[in-house]
């Protein structure tokens, strides 16, 4: 039997495998720029920094699941989303550990 975590991880892997190399490269580039600023940032900040749209609505979430580990990020607070589409839900604010 598959667990919710296993299903999530499989879906994440699938959506990222189908993302273009250009999109993933830009996401990494923008993530590194946000980290270099040394101030907390949200997924909205990353989305706003990118010029290429994700190929699938779940691509950004899948990217974040992997990015938290790859870039050694930690949550330092929360704020309401500003994008109208996000309906003011609460977003974690991230910063590189250390």
Residue frames as qw, qx, qy, qz and C-alpha x, y, z in Angstrom:
[[0.000, 0.889, 0.459, 0.000, 0.00, 0.00, 0.00],
 [0.408, 0.418, -0.014, 0.812, 1.27, 3.46, -0.89],
 [0.280, -0.593, -0.444, 0.610, 1.41, 6.22, 1.68],
 [0.192, 0.949, 0.234, -0.086, 0.44, 9.82, 1.08],
 [0.259, -0.787, 0.394, 0.397, 4.12, 10.81, 1.24],
 [0.516, -0.074, 0.740, 0.425, 5.05, 8.18, -1.36],
 [0.403, 0.690, 0.575, 0.175, 2.29, 9.33, -3.71],
 [0.002, -0.974, -0.002, 0.227, 3.37, 12.96, -3.24],
 [0.384, -0.595, 0.553, 0.439, 7.00, 12.10, -3.95],
 [0.522, 0.221, 0.735, 0.372, 6.07, 10.15, -7.08],
 [0.282, 0.864, 0.414, 0.056, 3.92, 13.04, -8.35],
 [0.177, -0.907, 0.200, 0.326, 6.67, 15.53, -7.58],
 [0.485, -0.314, 0.665, 0.474, 9.26, 13.46, -9.43],
 [0.475, 0.484, 0.681, 0.277, 6.94, 13.10, -12.42],
 [0.176, 0.954, 0.240, -0.048, 6.11, 16.80, -12.73],
 [0.251, -0.817, 0.367, 0.367, 9.78, 17.79, -12.42],
 [0.560, -0.067, 0.709, 0.424, 10.89, 15.18, -14.97],
 [0.391, 0.635, 0.598, 0.296, 8.45, 16.73, -17.43],
 [0.049, -0.945, -0.045, 0.319, 9.58, 20.30, -16.73],
 [0.666, 0.688, -0.107, 0.268, 11.92, 21.78, -19.31],
 [0.731, -0.121, -0.179, 0.647, 15.61, 22.10, -18.52],
 [0.173, 0.470, 0.054, 0.864, 15.30, 25.83, -19.25],
 [0.508, -0.689, -0.197, -0.477, 12.56, 26.24, -16.64],
 [0.843, -0.452, -0.192, 0.218, 14.51, 24.31, -14.00],
 [0.600, 0.153, -0.082, 0.781, 17.68, 26.27, -14.81],
 [0.062, -0.590, -0.073, -0.802, 15.84, 29.58, -14.43],
 [0.694, -0.643, -0.227, -0.231, 14.23, 28.42, -11.17],
 [0.818, -0.265, -0.171, 0.481, 17.66, 27.51, -9.76],
 [0.391, 0.344, 0.005, 0.853, 19.16, 30.80, -10.94],
 [0.300, -0.655, -0.132, -0.681, 16.37, 32.84, -9.36],
 [0.805, -0.538, -0.249, 0.016, 16.50, 30.75, -6.16],
 [0.717, -0.062, -0.157, 0.676, 20.23, 31.43, -5.83],
 [0.125, 0.480, 0.042, 0.867, 19.60, 35.17, -6.30],
 [0.557, -0.671, -0.201, -0.445, 16.92, 35.19, -3.59],
 [0.852, -0.380, -0.224, 0.283, 19.18, 33.28, -1.20],
 [0.579, 0.206, -0.096, 0.783, 22.09, 35.64, -1.89],
 [0.144, -0.708, -0.097, -0.685, 20.03, 38.61, -0.70],
 [0.306, 0.061, -0.736, 0.601, 20.11, 37.12, 2.81],
 [0.389, -0.026, 0.314, -0.866, 16.52, 38.08, 3.63],
 [0.449, 0.219, 0.837, -0.221, 13.43, 35.86, 3.97],
 [0.330, 0.221, -0.481, -0.782, 11.51, 35.12, 0.77],
 [0.683, 0.179, 0.562, -0.432, 8.42, 33.20, -0.32],
 [0.533, 0.230, 0.747, 0.324, 7.37, 31.07, -3.26],
 [0.314, 0.891, 0.320, -0.076, 5.68, 34.19, -4.64],
 [0.136, -0.845, 0.351, 0.380, 9.06, 35.93, -4.73],
 [0.436, -0.194, 0.779, 0.406, 10.47, 33.08, -6.79],
 [0.444, 0.584, 0.668, 0.126, 7.47, 33.04, -9.13],
 [0.143, 0.959, 0.114, -0.214, 7.76, 36.83, -9.58],
 [0.268, -0.698, 0.510, 0.425, 11.49, 36.58, -10.34],
 [0.505, 0.026, 0.791, 0.344, 10.99, 34.03, -13.10],
 [0.323, 0.392, -0.293, -0.810, 10.14, 34.84, -16.71],
 [0.369, 0.048, -0.849, -0.374, 9.23, 31.30, -17.80],
 [0.714, -0.254, 0.149, -0.635, 5.89, 29.90, -16.64],
 [0.400, -0.203, 0.888, -0.099, 5.75, 26.36, -15.23],
 [0.291, 0.050, -0.770, -0.565, 4.41, 23.79, -17.69],
 [0.508, -0.419, -0.741, -0.133, 2.02, 22.42, -15.07],
 [0.388, -0.771, -0.009, -0.505, 0.32, 24.00, -12.02],
 [0.863, -0.503, 0.005, 0.047, 2.11, 21.52, -9.71],
 [0.744, 0.412, -0.202, 0.486, 5.60, 22.24, -11.06],
 [0.008, 0.713, -0.314, 0.627, 6.34, 25.10, -8.68],
 [0.747, -0.519, 0.228, -0.348, 5.24, 23.10, -5.65],
 [0.984, 0.051, -0.024, 0.171, 7.30, 20.14, -6.80],
 [0.500, 0.602, -0.270, 0.561, 10.29, 22.38, -7.28],
 [0.308, -0.713, 0.309, -0.549, 9.93, 23.73, -3.72],
 [0.933, -0.330, 0.082, -0.118, 9.80, 20.27, -2.16],
 [0.885, 0.170, -0.061, 0.428, 13.18, 19.49, -3.68],
 [0.278, 0.719, -0.159, 0.617, 14.63, 22.99, -3.28],
 [0.574, -0.749, 0.136, -0.302, 14.14, 23.02, 0.50],
 [0.915, -0.288, 0.191, 0.210, 16.57, 20.11, 0.80],
 [0.743, 0.414, 0.094, 0.517, 18.94, 21.07, -2.03],
 [0.191, 0.701, -0.091, 0.680, 19.38, 24.67, -0.88],
 [0.456, -0.195, -0.657, 0.568, 19.20, 23.87, 2.86],
 [0.191, -0.462, -0.111, -0.859, 16.27, 26.22, 3.54],
 [0.205, -0.334, -0.807, 0.441, 14.32, 26.73, 6.74],
 [0.157, -0.764, -0.480, -0.401, 11.07, 28.47, 7.58],
 [0.320, -0.027, -0.391, 0.863, 11.54, 31.69, 9.56],
 [0.247, 0.305, 0.340, -0.854, 8.01, 33.07, 9.47],
 [0.278, 0.486, 0.806, 0.191, 4.76, 33.30, 7.54],
 [0.138, 0.340, -0.001, -0.930, 2.90, 35.91, 5.53],
 [0.614, 0.526, 0.497, -0.315, -0.30, 36.14, 3.52],
 [0.511, 0.208, 0.588, 0.591, 0.01, 35.58, -0.20],
 [0.095, 0.519, 0.008, -0.850, -0.37, 38.73, -2.28],
 [0.106, 0.012, -0.755, -0.647, -1.38, 37.09, -5.57],
 [0.607, -0.002, 0.074, -0.791, -5.14, 37.35, -6.02],
 [0.748, 0.120, -0.589, -0.281, -5.20, 33.76, -7.34],
 [0.395, 0.125, -0.810, 0.414, -3.75, 32.56, -4.03],
 [0.510, -0.634, -0.435, -0.386, -6.74, 33.93, -2.11],
 [0.215, -0.755, 0.356, -0.507, -4.58, 35.32, 0.72],
 [0.939, -0.266, -0.213, 0.046, -3.50, 31.91, 1.99],
 [0.447, -0.827, 0.332, 0.080, -0.51, 31.79, 4.31],
 [0.775, 0.523, -0.300, 0.187, 2.95, 31.26, 2.80],
 [0.784, -0.464, -0.005, 0.412, 6.10, 30.17, 4.60],
 [0.185, 0.939, -0.286, 0.034, 8.98, 32.63, 4.52],
 [0.962, -0.002, -0.016, 0.274, 12.29, 30.89, 3.80],
 [0.029, 0.900, -0.434, 0.014, 15.97, 31.59, 4.34],
 [0.732, 0.323, -0.575, 0.171, 19.13, 29.51, 3.99],
 [0.800, -0.570, -0.162, 0.097, 20.09, 27.79, 7.24],
 [0.744, -0.052, -0.114, 0.657, 23.14, 29.01, 9.08]]
